[in-house]
Amino acid sequence: MTAADVAGPTGSDALIADQIAYYRARASEYDEGMRQLGRYASIGGSVAGRPSDEDFKEIATLLEALERIRPFDTVLELACGTGWWTQWLAQHARYVTAVDAAEEMLALNRERVNAANVRYVLADVFSWRPDRRYDLVFFAFWLSHVPHDRFAAFWRIVGDSLAANGRVFFIDELGTEETRRMEKRLEGEAVLRELEDGRRFRAIKVFYEPNELEAELRALRWNLEIRPAGRRFYWGQSTT
Ligand SMILES: C[S@@+](CC[C@H](N)C(=O)[O-])C[C@H]1O[C@@H](n2cnc3c(N)ncnc32)[C@H](O)[C@@H]1O
């Protein structure tokens, strides 16, 4: 399998469009894929790891960290997907805005979460602008999908979404040997993703080391601490 198999226009606009097409097509198999990966197990539809393994402990660690930044009244969740985290957020906040560029993801999220305090917004994060400010801006497994040349612009959107004293909390994968091996790298930040029916798409995957990410964010005047949750995931949060 080579880059030529999924060749398309280069540049981050094209990759962003391909990545949206990929997630739209993947929505119906996303949850099962996550279960197989062991990222989450569905326990009443809520966020949990696979019981009795290391990922379970990591997800528990992430949830404890998220618990510690409560209370928050209003939450913006970017790239909310099928709602693994939206459900938790909806239970702990008065009001959640959940943004995603794939309407298929939003439909599954709405079905799972089924909460009157969640407003769904269909939008490409990179061209979306907030219409209000939030106590918490949350995103899970999203930053690694942001092309590096959009990194600063993305963080400006996060900043424009935060209320005074608002906080950021985000979760992603560490760039370990295992997580890197799972990706079929094309050129640069592009990776090849394949659906069950064999359709292939390009997506973006940028791994960060916690220290390096902290420094990059500091250069943009963000004081965030980035902590590994274990061998697979990390979280970032505003320092108080
Ligand atoms: C790896 S999934 C993470 C979903 C969810 N946060 C979770 O942890 O399960 C990435 C999500 O980003 C969404 N997405 C991709 N490109 C996007 C864009 N440009 N703007 C908004 N959402 C986007 C996809 O539709 C997908 O739901």
The ligand as an SDF file (V2000), in Angstrom:
LIG
                    3D

 27 29  0  0  0  0  0  0  0  0999 V2000
  -10.6770   10.3360   16.7760 C   0  0  0  0  0  0  0  0  0  0  0  0
  -12.3240   10.9540   16.6490 S   0  0  0  0  0  0  0  0  0  0  0  0
  -12.5640   11.4580   18.3470 C   0  0  0  0  0  0  0  0  0  0  0  0
  -14.0030   11.4870   18.7250 C   0  0  0  0  0  0  0  0  0  0  0  0
  -14.2760   11.6700   20.2100 C   0  0  0  0  0  0  0  0  0  0  0  0
  -13.7180   12.9160   20.6850 N   0  0  0  0  0  0  0  0  0  0  0  0
  -13.7510   10.4940   21.0190 C   0  0  0  0  0  0  0  0  0  0  0  0
  -12.8590   10.6870   21.8430 O   0  0  0  0  0  0  0  0  0  0  0  0
  -14.2490    9.3840   20.8390 O   0  0  0  0  0  0  0  0  0  0  0  0
  -12.1090   12.4510   15.7840 C   0  0  0  0  0  0  0  0  0  0  0  0
  -13.4030   13.2300   15.5610 C   0  0  0  0  0  0  0  0  0  0  0  0
  -13.0560   14.4510   14.9050 O   0  0  0  0  0  0  0  0  0  0  0  0
  -14.0790   14.7650   13.9830 C   0  0  0  0  0  0  0  0  0  0  0  0
  -13.4980   15.6770   12.9940 N   0  0  0  0  0  0  0  0  0  0  0  0
  -12.6260   15.3940   12.0070 C   0  0  0  0  0  0  0  0  0  0  0  0
  -12.2660   16.5050   11.3550 N   0  0  0  0  0  0  0  0  0  0  0  0
  -12.9580   17.5260   11.9340 C   0  0  0  0  0  0  0  0  0  0  0  0
  -13.0130   18.9110   11.7080 C   0  0  0  0  0  0  0  0  0  0  0  0
  -12.2670   19.5020   10.7550 N   0  0  0  0  0  0  0  0  0  0  0  0
  -13.8280   19.6650   12.4820 N   0  0  0  0  0  0  0  0  0  0  0  0
  -14.5780   19.0760   13.4580 C   0  0  0  0  0  0  0  0  0  0  0  0
  -14.5540   17.7670   13.7260 N   0  0  0  0  0  0  0  0  0  0  0  0
  -13.7420   16.9950   12.9700 C   0  0  0  0  0  0  0  0  0  0  0  0
  -14.4760   13.4210   13.4200 C   0  0  0  0  0  0  0  0  0  0  0  0
  -15.7290   13.4700   12.7800 O   0  0  0  0  0  0  0  0  0  0  0  0
  -14.4260   12.5550   14.6700 C   0  0  0  0  0  0  0  0  0  0  0  0
  -15.6690   12.5370   15.3050 O   0  0  0  0  0  0  0  0  0  0  0  0
  1  2  1  0
  2  3  1  0
  2 10  1  0
  3  4  1  0
  4  5  1  0
  5  6  1  0
  5  7  1  0
  7  8  2  0
  7  9  1  0
 10 11  1  0
 11 12  1  0
 11 26  1  0
 12 13  1  0
 13 14  1  0
 13 24  1  0
 14 15  1  0
 14 23  1  0
 15 16  2  0
 16 17  1  0
 17 18  1  0
 17 23  2  0
 18 19  1  0
 18 20  2  0
 20 21  1  0
 21 22  2  0
 22 23  1  0
 24 25  1  0
 24 26  1  0
 26 27  1  0
M  CHG  2   2   1   9  -1
M  END
$$$$
